[in-house]
Amino acid sequence: MKTLIIFTGIPLALTGRVISLWLRGMPLSISAGVGFIALSGVAVLNGLVRHHRLQ
């Protein structure tokens, strides 16, 4: 259950990122890929904080 709470935010964050790139008409570039990696890290950290707050 811990893992599910922590990793739930990753697909949601990446989906939002793809939609925002599409709405702005921006291409999926190397810098956007680096941003995806950073966003995944932030989503995991937010999941850890969420898990800690729920306990």
N, C-alpha and C positions, 0 to 999 in steps of 0.2 A: 504494500500500500504506500510506503514511503516513496518508493521509486516512481510510482504513478503520479503522486502529488508533485514531485520534483520535476519530472520530465513532461508534464502536460503542457507547460507553457511553450515549449520549443516549436511544435507544429503550428500553434496559433501565432506565435511571433513571426515565423518564417512565412506563413500565409499572408499575414498583414504586410510584410515587407514586399512580397511579390506583387500584391495588389497596389501598394503605393508606387512601386516602380512602373507598373502598367498604367496607372492613372496619370502619372507625370510624363509618360512617354519616354522613359529613360531605358537604355539598353542594360542587359545583364552583363556587366563587365567584370574585370578582375577586382577593381575597387569595390564593386557591389558584392562580390563573393567574399572579400575580406570583411565587409560589413556584416554579411550573413554569419560568418564565424564569430565575430564579436557579439552579435545579437544573440546567438545561441548561448554564449557564455553568460551574458546578462540574464537570459531567461532561466538558466540553471541556477544562478545565484538567487534570483527572485523566488524560485521554487524552494530553495533551501530556507530562505527567510520565511516563506509561507508555512513550510513544514514546522519550523521551530516555533512560530507563533501559534500554530494549532495545537501544539502539545502543551 
